[in-house]
Amino acid sequence: MTENLIGKRVPLLDKGWLELIDMLPHPATGVSGDLAIVNAARVSFLGESKGDEKDKKLLFYLLRNRHTSPFEMVEFKFRVRAPLVTWWQWARHRVWNFNAQSGRYTPFEENDFYVPPVWRKQAASNKQASEGEVDAETNALLTQKLLAHYEQSYTLYEETLRAGVSKEMARFFLPGFNVYYTWVAKVDAHNLMHFLKLRMADDAQYEIRVYAQAIYQEFFKPALPWTAEAFEEYILKE
Ligand SMILES: Cc1cc2nc3c(=O)[nH]c(=O)nc-3n(C[C@H](O)[C@H](O)[C@H](O)COP(=O)(O)OP(=O)(O)OC[C@H]3O[C@@H](n4cnc5c(N)ncnc54)[C@H](O)[C@@H]3O)c2cc1C
């Protein structure tokens, strides 16, 4: 029986979350995601399931040999709340479909800003990355300063709205990378594996890595257990 993951919501970062809002094949059909992939591949011979052992073997063969189109028959649609820094990187993945909350329609609220759990240090070997963290005293001081910065920015935002300025312009006073946005994001399993390989990697920024890891652990693995096993064997390890 296929576990119904639709409606499951996972909290992430300080105020973010990830929720599966739809999936293909829909669990109500009783067809598992892995079987949908196998059935798509077997259309070449106008056949379907031949039992678990042969089906799993075929799925592993497909991924090992990069016969990727059957994996595009499975789709995940998420609603996601994440800071802009996460979206900035996520949206580079051109094969996802997105719809985003608009700061032109919806006013931002006072707690719509990301506060990192710790301040990570600049990595010595990778100019893009971070490693370790600053000492506890510096950590607390920087967080205090960030909160004061948010408060001041939000006060200016509200003042600007009260002055009759449009939402699309008042937001110029808000911090850029830390504002939380809600998006709907849809992708097929083939392209999701590509995203997961890049964004679960150690060199991906923490603020997107936690979303990629949650997609994998909480949704991809339970929805597609055979595909996840093959993905770890043939794509993650390569
Ligand atoms: C750790 C890390 C650091 C990064 N740093 C930077 C950076 O400093 N600056 C920066 O600009 N970006 C950066 N990126 C983004 C990166 O360059 C890619 O844009 C992003 O990872 C999306 O990868 P992609 O194009 O393979 O994926 P997708 O856009 O999801 O595309 C999937 C695949 O489809 C194919 N494809 C899609 N569209 C086309 C097309 N138009 N033409 C040909 N093939 C296509 C390609 O095979 C591609 O691999 C970084 C990414 C990572 C993971």
The ligand as an ORCA input file, in Angstrom:
! r2SCAN-3c Opt
* xyz 0 1
  C      27.463     24.651     -4.835
  C      26.929     25.495     -5.962
  C      27.464     26.737     -6.205
  C      26.966     27.539     -7.237
  N      27.518     28.768     -7.462
  C      27.031     29.543     -8.453
  C      27.595     30.854     -8.726
  O      28.521     31.279     -8.067
  N      27.039     31.591     -9.697
  C      26.010     31.139    -10.479
  O      25.559     31.845    -11.369
  N      25.463     29.916    -10.255
  C      25.946     29.117     -9.274
  N      25.391     27.884     -9.051
  C      24.249     27.477     -9.879
  C      24.664     26.490    -10.991
  O      25.542     27.110    -11.918
  C      23.418     25.989    -11.742
  O      22.773     27.086    -12.360
  C      22.412     25.325    -10.824
  O      23.059     24.423     -9.957
  C      21.384     24.588    -11.649
  O      22.028     23.484    -12.239
  P      21.601     22.925    -13.651
  O      21.684     23.967    -14.705
  O      22.382     21.667    -13.884
  O      20.094     22.493    -13.320
  P      18.714     22.782    -14.054
  O      18.547     24.194    -14.446
  O      17.692     22.166    -13.155
  O      18.801     21.932    -15.341
  C      18.864     20.499    -15.274
  C      19.627     20.022    -16.477
  O      18.866     20.305    -17.640
  C      19.727     20.709    -18.701
  N      19.358     22.079    -19.099
  C      18.431     22.877    -18.506
  N      18.313     24.035    -19.157
  C      19.206     23.981    -20.183
  C      19.561     24.867    -21.207
  N      18.986     26.060    -21.367
  N      20.532     24.483    -22.062
  C      21.127     23.276    -21.955
  N      20.828     22.376    -21.010
  C      19.879     22.727    -20.141
  C      21.154     20.604    -18.187
  O      21.654     19.343    -18.482
  C      20.975     20.713    -16.680
  O      22.007     20.093    -15.939
  C      25.878     27.069     -8.045
  C      25.343     25.809     -7.778
  C      25.841     25.020     -6.772
  C      25.229     23.662     -6.511
*
